[in-house]
Amino acid sequence: MSAGATKGAVAVTGANGFVGTALCRALLARGDRVVALVRDPGAALAPGAERRVVGPIGPETDWGGALKGVDRLVHTAARVHVQWDVATEALAEFRRVNTYGSARLAAAAAAQGVRRFVFLSSIKALGDGKADRTPYTDGDPAAPCDAYGRSKAEAEQALAEAAAARGMEWAVLRPPLVYGPGVRGNFLTLLMACDTPYPLPVGGIDNRRSLLGLANLVTGILHLLDHPQAAGGKFLIRDGEDLSTTELVVRMRKALGRPARIVPAPIGLLRALGAIGLFRGAVQRMAGSLQADDSGLRALGWQPPSTVDQGLAQVAAWWKSGWRQPA
């Protein structure tokens, strides 16, 4: 058992998800006892994890005995930000799971005697990029621009309040876009586009975006679970370098074994598409800047174990193997 592990179990919500699965494997590999909190009794789990079914996460979730014997908890489950969200009440839906569901979990964990609660939030709790294009810092005030970011910012506050009431330690991690084997959403769409022989109109996009490989995210979570000085902190995290959209596409195509084949981006067309409701978010994600200053986490001794190119190579290998969830 590692120096960071303790006799009490580490519970993980969303233990069968993209992040949760990788985290459970890492915890088990270092000798921790892992309690997998899932809503589906048939969910596939990392071998060795103890299954505890809690059902859907929301303001009415009965955590009951699900947290019995748990020393530390990582909350990764969430209603995620999706490009084509058709919910008529988007904020209400995000709040139900991300805000009120997280608040109820935090209160239950504190009452049960959980020692430390690590919450996987998002850089979107701070906003969608600064007007002056400088990176967000840990101390920046929350200024979310959409329903997802607002629900995450509110969840952070609810966690702090619930923890303070009973003396539970807490820490918040705010990742940017996460990629790795098993990725879905916008990154998968871009990956599919890169694995074609066609030129892509992304040349010359003058932006900078922070990214985060899955392996780097997992080590960041473990660091917050273990480090005594992480308690009460909100931390940004990123890979070792930020890329423009143009650079990202070039490197993704290289990882996939394809030539770059990019052409100058028709910025006027992108802006015109951005005026259309369905395309507004997609254009911002492609052409806008969103950067994180991770100096706070690095000051606690964390360093990303994988480079951007190594992370892209891993996701490319997964994609080339047949687009399967990692076994």
Protein Blocks (a to p, Z undefined) as FASTA:
>chain_A
ZZkbcfbdcddehklbmklmmmmmmmmmnopacddddfbfkbccdehiacddebjadfkl
cfkjmmgoiabdcdfbdcdddfblcbfblmlmmmmmmmmmmmmmmmmmmmnopabdcddd
dfklnogcdfklpacdfklccddfbfklmmmmmmmmmmmmmmmmnopacdddddddddde
hiahjllmmmmmmmccbdcdfehiacddddddfklmmmmmmmmmmmmklgopacddddfb
dcdfklmmmmmmmmnopafkiadddfklmmmmmmpmklmmmmmmmmmccdddfklmmmno
pacfbdfklmmmmmmmmmmnnopacZZ
